[in-house]
């Protein structure tokens, strides 16, 4: 239990530090995106209510699922939350 508490505190502290230092949005695969272990740990504390974005929201802006029209929709929304899912 002590390991769990220490790990959770460290995870939350790192999230606060990242949020305080930048306005960027991180996506799965980015260096600051939580590892599977960190994601599962946080998800467990929230009763399994996190929703993993698989594929990442802007997958239509990258190969192999690139779609110019759908990517442009994301570009127009990217500054605003919540962003709408483009299938």
Secondary structure, DSSP 4 states (H G I P E B T S, - for coil): -HHHHHHHHHHHHHHHHHHHH------TTSTTSPPHHHHHHHHHHTTS-----SS-TTGGGSTTS--HHHHHHHHHHTTSSSPPP--
